[in-house]
Amino acid sequence: MIEKLTTAENLRWHLDAGVDETIGDDPMDHFTVVETPSTAVKERPLASNLASAKAAVPVVADQLLGDAWALAEAAKTVAELRQAVEGFDGCPLKKTATNTVFGDGNPEARIVFIGEGPGAEEDRQGLPFVGPSGKLLDKMIGAIGLDHSNVYISNTVFWRPPGNRTPTAGETALCMPFVERLMELIDPDILVTLGGPAAKAMLAQTAGVGRLRGKWYTYSTPRLSRPVQATALFHPAYLLRSPAHKREAWSDLLSVRDKLSELT
């Protein structure tokens, strides 16, 4: 016999599973959806239209990416870049997000931290790393003598993926022109990526962060004055789930501190 959950228990189950928002106005039971003639037409285009529909997808994506590059390259300051991101409607994540989460910190910082994407609390406040993982990140950078006055913090995407899922390659690609321009405008000495998706996007690596951490790489774009020293750290959210890796994270932070002193 299956025990029926109370409303409170049902809500708690969804919250624990990471479902903390609804996308549509009305709930939908996908197990009992009945296809109407109108939806049948939309979901089953004529065979003659299939080729043109498929061909249009990369064209639209290229146009959006071109728009992103144009907006990013036109920005001459971090403040202008923030305005450009807030005005860009090409990334589908913006449609389901509450706020744009651009970045926080000193736009003249010597070190930039780039994470994966905003979470629920970040989406509500419009600031990166303000939830539980953000509090841990503050402690981590504080342990090596840093704070928000001398670092800059952002993400590979500027809007929260629904349910805190990993951003898709397409979503990351549409935000990357702005992320690259952010690096060019700040022109830091060091880039620190937080978590696997950020490391792969920024360092052009395919290995997991467990293999990438503890090593130094170079990050460069055509407009950077010189290559930036870069390294990968475990994401603070991962460290909260797997505290056994905090020892490795501490070793990596000491390496960042030493590299910063070395480049002074």
N, C-alpha and C positions, 0 to 999 in steps of 0.2 A: 504494500500500500504506500503510495507516494504522499508524503506529508505536505500539506498546502502551507506556503509561507504567508505570514502576515504582510501587510503593506510596508511596514517598517523594515521587516526582514528582507523583503524583496528589494527595497531601495538600497539597503546596506550591501546586499549581494552585488548589485550593479555598481555601486561606488567602489567596492573592493576589486571589481573586474576592470575598473578604469572608465566606466561609463558615467560621466558626470554632467552631460549636457544632451539636449535633443536638437537635431538638425531641422526637422520639419515641425509644422504646427500641430499635426495630427499623428498619433501612433499608427504604425502599419504592421500588420501581421503578414510577414512574407510567406508563411506557410499556407495561407488561405487567400492570397491575392487572386482575384479573378480578372483575366485579361479582357478588356472591353475592346470593341472594334477600333476605337480611336487609338488606344495604346498599341494594338496590334499593328496598325499602320506605321506608328512611329518606330516600333522596335523591329519591324521587318520591312526595310526599304526595298523597293523594286531592285531586281538584279542589275538593271541598267544604271542605277544610282550608286551601287556599292563602290565601284571603282573611283568615281568622282568624290565620294564621301571620304574614302580612305586617303585619296590624294590631297584633300583639303586640310587634313589634320596636320601634317608637317608644315604646310604653308602657313597656317595660323600660328603654330608654335614658333616658326622662324620669325614671323612678324612681331610676336610678343617679345621674343628674345632680342630682336633688333631694337624695339622700343625701350627695353630695359637698358641695353648698352648705351643708347643715345641719352637717356635720362641720367644714367650714372656718370658718363663722361662729361656731361655739361656741368656737373656739380663741382664747384671750386673750393668748398669748405664742407666740413662734416655736417654743419647745420643745413646747408643746401641739400646735401645728400639725404638727410633725414626727411626733408620736405619732398624730395623726389620719390623716396620709398613710400611715404604716406599717400602720395598721389598716384602711385602705380596700381592699376587694377588687374594686371595680367596674371597674377598668381592666384589660382583657385582657392588657396588656403584663406585668402582675405575674406571670402564670402561667408565663412563659418566662424571667423575669429571675432572677438569682442574689440580688441585693440591691436594696433600695430606695435610690435616690440622691436624697436630699432637698436638701441644700445644704451650704455651708461658708463660714465667714467670721464677721464681726462682725454680730450681729443688730441692732446700732444703727448700722450703716454709713450713710454719706451717699450711697453709690453702690452700685447693684445691677447685676450682670451676669447676663443670662438667655440661655442657649444653647438649642439644639434638643432634645437628649436625651443620655443617657449612652451611652458607647461600651463596648467590651469591658473595658478596664482599669478604667473607672469602675464597671462592673457588678461586677467582682471585688472592688474595694475599698470600694464603697458611698459613694464621694465623687465630686463633679463635677470635671471637668477635671484629671485626674491622669495622663492618657496623654500622648502626644507633643503634641497640641494644647494640653493643659493647661500643659505646660512652656513652650510659646510664649506662652500667655496670661500666665503669671507674668512672663515677660520684658517683655511689652508693658505691663502695668500697673506693673511695676517701673521702667520707663523714664520714667514720669510721677510717680514718687514714691509709688506705692501698693503694698500687699501684702495678704495675707489678714487682717491685723489691722484694716484700715480699709475693706474692701469685703465684699460678700456675693455669692456665686456660686450660681446654680441653673440649672434648665432648664424648658422648657415641659411636659415629661413627666418622671416620676420613676423610670421603669423603662426599661431598654434595649430598643429595638425589635430584633427578631431580624435578624441580618445587618447591623446599623447602618443599616437603611432609615430613610427619613423617617417620622416619626409621622403617622398618618392624622388627618384632621380630627376624627373621633370620639374618638380617643385623647387628642388635645390638649384637646378640649372637656371631657372627664371630669376632666382634671387642672387646668383653668383656674380653678375655684373656689379651689383651694389656692394657685395662683400669685398670684391677685389678693389673697387674704388675706395672703400673705407680704409683698406690697408694702405693704399697709395696716399691718401690724404693724411693719415696719421703717421705713416712712414716710421714704424717702430723698429726697435732693435731686435725684438723677439716676438714670435707668434707661438702661442700655446693652444693646441686644440684639445677639447674636452670630449672624450668618447670616440667610439669607432666611426660613426657617420661623419663627424666633423673632420677627423683625421684623414679619412679617405677623400673627402671633398676638397680639403685645403692642401693636402700633401701629395695628392695623386697616387696614393698607395692602395693596394688591394688587401693587404694583410689586416688582421684584427689588431685592436689597440694593445692587446697583451704582447704582441710581437713588435709593435712599433714603439712602444714606450721605452724610455731609457736610452734613446738614440737621438741624434741631432740631424736635421735635414735643412734644406734651404727652400724658401718660398720666394717666388719672384713673379712680377708682372712687367709688361713693357714700360710702364710709367713709374715703377719704383726706382729710387735713386741707386739702390744696390740690393742684392739678395738679402732676405731677412732670415735669421737663424730661427728654426722652428723645431718643436718637439711635441709629442703627444702624451697626454695624461689620461688616466681613467676619469670618466665622468663622475662628478660628486654623487649623482643619483645611484650609480653603480656601487660606489663605495658605501653608501647607506645600506644597500642590500647585501653587500659582500665586504664587511668590515675587515676580513682577513687580509685584504689587499691594501689596507691603509699603510702598511709598512713600506710597500713598494712605492706608493704614492708619495710618501714622505721623502724617500730617496730621490724621486723624480723632482720634487719641489726644491730640494737642496741643489740639484743640478741646474735648475732654472736660476736660483739665486747666484750660484757660482758663475754661470754664463753671463748674467746681467752685470756682475762685478768685472768680469773679464772684458766686456765690451765698453766699459766706462771710459 
